[in-house]
């Protein structure tokens, strides 16, 4: 009968300990202040906050600079891909 409230308090304690750990890690990073504030707001949600933080905070790694369209010219990325494809086709034929 008393197991459910005890389990709740144990889970809350573990959740809050993780939240404190994640908050320290968040504020050590050199990311934009808006990201740190947003992550902090997510982490302090009781019980689900640390899990949501782990899900939301994992950013994908940056692509190779060859795959990024950094030029202001329209279609530059597409043209490079077409050229690269032609070169690969020539190489595979020989």
Biotite code that builds the C-alpha atoms (Angstrom):
import biotite.structure as struc

atoms = struc.array([
    struc.Atom([0.000, 0.000, 0.000], chain_id="A", res_id=1, res_name="UNK", atom_name="CA", element="C"),
    struc.Atom([2.884, 2.345, 0.713], chain_id="A", res_id=2, res_name="UNK", atom_name="CA", element="C"),
    struc.Atom([4.986, 1.058, -2.167], chain_id="A", res_id=3, res_name="UNK", atom_name="CA", element="C"),
    struc.Atom([3.523, 3.391, -4.805], chain_id="A", res_id=4, res_name="UNK", atom_name="CA", element="C"),
    struc.Atom([4.283, 6.679, -3.007], chain_id="A", res_id=5, res_name="UNK", atom_name="CA", element="C"),
    struc.Atom([7.735, 5.378, -2.101], chain_id="A", res_id=6, res_name="UNK", atom_name="CA", element="C"),
    struc.Atom([8.427, 4.432, -5.713], chain_id="A", res_id=7, res_name="UNK", atom_name="CA", element="C"),
    struc.Atom([7.260, 7.869, -6.831], chain_id="A", res_id=8, res_name="UNK", atom_name="CA", element="C"),
    struc.Atom([9.637, 9.622, -4.427], chain_id="A", res_id=9, res_name="UNK", atom_name="CA", element="C"),
    struc.Atom([12.549, 7.385, -5.409], chain_id="A", res_id=10, res_name="UNK", atom_name="CA", element="C"),
    struc.Atom([11.921, 8.036, -9.108], chain_id="A", res_id=11, res_name="UNK", atom_name="CA", element="C"),
    struc.Atom([11.560, 11.765, -8.424], chain_id="A", res_id=12, res_name="UNK", atom_name="CA", element="C"),
    struc.Atom([14.844, 11.782, -6.536], chain_id="A", res_id=13, res_name="UNK", atom_name="CA", element="C"),
    struc.Atom([16.664, 9.997, -9.342], chain_id="A", res_id=14, res_name="UNK", atom_name="CA", element="C"),
    struc.Atom([15.074, 12.331, -11.879], chain_id="A", res_id=15, res_name="UNK", atom_name="CA", element="C"),
    struc.Atom([16.122, 15.428, -9.985], chain_id="A", res_id=16, res_name="UNK", atom_name="CA", element="C"),
    struc.Atom([19.667, 14.126, -9.481], chain_id="A", res_id=17, res_name="UNK", atom_name="CA", element="C"),
    struc.Atom([19.909, 13.591, -13.245], chain_id="A", res_id=18, res_name="UNK", atom_name="CA", element="C"),
    struc.Atom([18.412, 17.036, -13.819], chain_id="A", res_id=19, res_name="UNK", atom_name="CA", element="C"),
    struc.Atom([21.104, 18.670, -11.678], chain_id="A", res_id=20, res_name="UNK", atom_name="CA", element="C"),
    struc.Atom([23.806, 16.695, -13.495], chain_id="A", res_id=21, res_name="UNK", atom_name="CA", element="C"),
    struc.Atom([22.404, 17.701, -16.902], chain_id="A", res_id=22, res_name="UNK", atom_name="CA", element="C"),
    struc.Atom([22.062, 21.346, -15.851], chain_id="A", res_id=23, res_name="UNK", atom_name="CA", element="C"),
    struc.Atom([25.741, 21.460, -14.927], chain_id="A", res_id=24, res_name="UNK", atom_name="CA", element="C"),
    struc.Atom([26.642, 19.881, -18.266], chain_id="A", res_id=25, res_name="UNK", atom_name="CA", element="C"),
    struc.Atom([24.349, 22.248, -20.197], chain_id="A", res_id=26, res_name="UNK", atom_name="CA", element="C"),
    struc.Atom([25.853, 25.370, -18.668], chain_id="A", res_id=27, res_name="UNK", atom_name="CA", element="C"),
    struc.Atom([29.448, 24.131, -19.239], chain_id="A", res_id=28, res_name="UNK", atom_name="CA", element="C"),
    struc.Atom([28.854, 24.006, -22.999], chain_id="A", res_id=29, res_name="UNK", atom_name="CA", element="C"),
    struc.Atom([29.713, 26.860, -25.288], chain_id="A", res_id=30, res_name="UNK", atom_name="CA", element="C"),
    struc.Atom([26.412, 26.893, -27.157], chain_id="A", res_id=31, res_name="UNK", atom_name="CA", element="C"),
    struc.Atom([24.000, 29.720, -27.813], chain_id="A", res_id=32, res_name="UNK", atom_name="CA", element="C"),
    struc.Atom([22.287, 31.073, -24.688], chain_id="A", res_id=33, res_name="UNK", atom_name="CA", element="C"),
    struc.Atom([18.809, 30.389, -26.128], chain_id="A", res_id=34, res_name="UNK", atom_name="CA", element="C"),
    struc.Atom([19.655, 26.681, -26.498], chain_id="A", res_id=35, res_name="UNK", atom_name="CA", element="C"),
    struc.Atom([20.967, 26.514, -22.960], chain_id="A", res_id=36, res_name="UNK", atom_name="CA", element="C"),
    struc.Atom([17.844, 28.199, -21.580], chain_id="A", res_id=37, res_name="UNK", atom_name="CA", element="C"),
    struc.Atom([15.569, 25.910, -23.590], chain_id="A", res_id=38, res_name="UNK", atom_name="CA", element="C"),
    struc.Atom([17.414, 22.781, -22.522], chain_id="A", res_id=39, res_name="UNK", atom_name="CA", element="C"),
    struc.Atom([17.337, 23.957, -18.911], chain_id="A", res_id=40, res_name="UNK", atom_name="CA", element="C"),
    struc.Atom([13.578, 24.478, -19.087], chain_id="A", res_id=41, res_name="UNK", atom_name="CA", element="C"),
    struc.Atom([13.130, 20.943, -20.415], chain_id="A", res_id=42, res_name="UNK", atom_name="CA", element="C"),
    struc.Atom([15.449, 19.310, -17.871], chain_id="A", res_id=43, res_name="UNK", atom_name="CA", element="C"),
    struc.Atom([13.634, 20.678, -14.805], chain_id="A", res_id=44, res_name="UNK", atom_name="CA", element="C"),
    struc.Atom([10.309, 19.051, -15.766], chain_id="A", res_id=45, res_name="UNK", atom_name="CA", element="C"),
    struc.Atom([9.742, 16.413, -13.075], chain_id="A", res_id=46, res_name="UNK", atom_name="CA", element="C"),
    struc.Atom([10.276, 12.746, -14.020], chain_id="A", res_id=47, res_name="UNK", atom_name="CA", element="C"),
    struc.Atom([10.131, 13.141, -17.826], chain_id="A", res_id=48, res_name="UNK", atom_name="CA", element="C"),
    struc.Atom([12.453, 16.135, -18.160], chain_id="A", res_id=49, res_name="UNK", atom_name="CA", element="C"),
    struc.Atom([15.784, 14.279, -18.220], chain_id="A", res_id=50, res_name="UNK", atom_name="CA", element="C"),
    struc.Atom([14.457, 11.770, -20.756], chain_id="A", res_id=51, res_name="UNK", atom_name="CA", element="C"),
    struc.Atom([13.070, 14.531, -22.960], chain_id="A", res_id=52, res_name="UNK", atom_name="CA", element="C"),
    struc.Atom([16.387, 16.374, -22.727], chain_id="A", res_id=53, res_name="UNK", atom_name="CA", element="C"),
    struc.Atom([18.295, 13.301, -23.915], chain_id="A", res_id=54, res_name="UNK", atom_name="CA", element="C"),
    struc.Atom([15.912, 12.989, -26.853], chain_id="A", res_id=55, res_name="UNK", atom_name="CA", element="C"),
    struc.Atom([15.911, 16.686, -27.840], chain_id="A", res_id=56, res_name="UNK", atom_name="CA", element="C"),
    struc.Atom([19.540, 17.619, -27.256], chain_id="A", res_id=57, res_name="UNK", atom_name="CA", element="C"),
    struc.Atom([21.233, 15.171, -29.596], chain_id="A", res_id=58, res_name="UNK", atom_name="CA", element="C"),
    struc.Atom([22.122, 17.333, -32.583], chain_id="A", res_id=59, res_name="UNK", atom_name="CA", element="C"),
    struc.Atom([23.174, 15.678, -35.835], chain_id="A", res_id=60, res_name="UNK", atom_name="CA", element="C"),
    struc.Atom([26.801, 16.067, -36.780], chain_id="A", res_id=61, res_name="UNK", atom_name="CA", element="C"),
    struc.Atom([27.725, 18.648, -39.400], chain_id="A", res_id=62, res_name="UNK", atom_name="CA", element="C"),
    struc.Atom([27.971, 17.530, -42.993], chain_id="A", res_id=63, res_name="UNK", atom_name="CA", element="C"),
    struc.Atom([31.126, 17.646, -45.014], chain_id="A", res_id=64, res_name="UNK", atom_name="CA", element="C"),
    struc.Atom([31.750, 21.083, -46.533], chain_id="A", res_id=65, res_name="UNK", atom_name="CA", element="C"),
    struc.Atom([31.417, 19.481, -49.989], chain_id="A", res_id=66, res_name="UNK", atom_name="CA", element="C"),
    struc.Atom([27.814, 18.628, -49.221], chain_id="A", res_id=67, res_name="UNK", atom_name="CA", element="C"),
    struc.Atom([26.865, 22.060, -47.906], chain_id="A", res_id=68, res_name="UNK", atom_name="CA", element="C"),
    struc.Atom([25.386, 24.709, -50.169], chain_id="A", res_id=69, res_name="UNK", atom_name="CA", element="C"),
    struc.Atom([27.327, 27.711, -48.882], chain_id="A", res_id=70, res_name="UNK", atom_name="CA", element="C"),
    struc.Atom([27.434, 29.719, -52.111], chain_id="A", res_id=71, res_name="UNK", atom_name="CA", element="C"),
    struc.Atom([24.881, 32.371, -52.907], chain_id="A", res_id=72, res_name="UNK", atom_name="CA", element="C"),
    struc.Atom([24.515, 31.253, -56.503], chain_id="A", res_id=73, res_name="UNK", atom_name="CA", element="C"),
    struc.Atom([21.310, 29.401, -57.201], chain_id="A", res_id=74, res_name="UNK", atom_name="CA", element="C"),
    struc.Atom([21.872, 25.787, -58.205], chain_id="A", res_id=75, res_name="UNK", atom_name="CA", element="C"),
    struc.Atom([25.554, 25.584, -57.345], chain_id="A", res_id=76, res_name="UNK", atom_name="CA", element="C"),
    struc.Atom([25.114, 22.523, -55.134], chain_id="A", res_id=77, res_name="UNK", atom_name="CA", element="C"),
    struc.Atom([23.039, 20.745, -57.757], chain_id="A", res_id=78, res_name="UNK", atom_name="CA", element="C"),
    struc.Atom([25.554, 21.546, -60.484], chain_id="A", res_id=79, res_name="UNK", atom_name="CA", element="C"),
    struc.Atom([28.400, 20.133, -58.406], chain_id="A", res_id=80, res_name="UNK", atom_name="CA", element="C"),
    struc.Atom([26.440, 16.939, -57.802], chain_id="A", res_id=81, res_name="UNK", atom_name="CA", element="C"),
    struc.Atom([25.698, 16.539, -61.513], chain_id="A", res_id=82, res_name="UNK", atom_name="CA", element="C"),
    struc.Atom([29.366, 17.089, -62.371], chain_id="A", res_id=83, res_name="UNK", atom_name="CA", element="C"),
    struc.Atom([30.468, 14.653, -59.691], chain_id="A", res_id=84, res_name="UNK", atom_name="CA", element="C"),
    struc.Atom([28.001, 12.061, -61.010], chain_id="A", res_id=85, res_name="UNK", atom_name="CA", element="C"),
    struc.Atom([29.328, 12.482, -64.567], chain_id="A", res_id=86, res_name="UNK", atom_name="CA", element="C"),
    struc.Atom([32.883, 12.039, -63.350], chain_id="A", res_id=87, res_name="UNK", atom_name="CA", element="C"),
    struc.Atom([31.936, 8.887, -61.429], chain_id="A", res_id=88, res_name="UNK", atom_name="CA", element="C"),
    struc.Atom([30.130, 7.491, -64.481], chain_id="A", res_id=89, res_name="UNK", atom_name="CA", element="C"),
    struc.Atom([33.230, 8.079, -66.647], chain_id="A", res_id=90, res_name="UNK", atom_name="CA", element="C"),
    struc.Atom([35.422, 6.388, -64.055], chain_id="A", res_id=91, res_name="UNK", atom_name="CA", element="C"),
    struc.Atom([33.119, 3.357, -63.736], chain_id="A", res_id=92, res_name="UNK", atom_name="CA", element="C"),
    struc.Atom([32.948, 2.816, -67.506], chain_id="A", res_id=93, res_name="UNK", atom_name="CA", element="C"),
    struc.Atom([36.703, 2.468, -67.927], chain_id="A", res_id=94, res_name="UNK", atom_name="CA", element="C"),
])
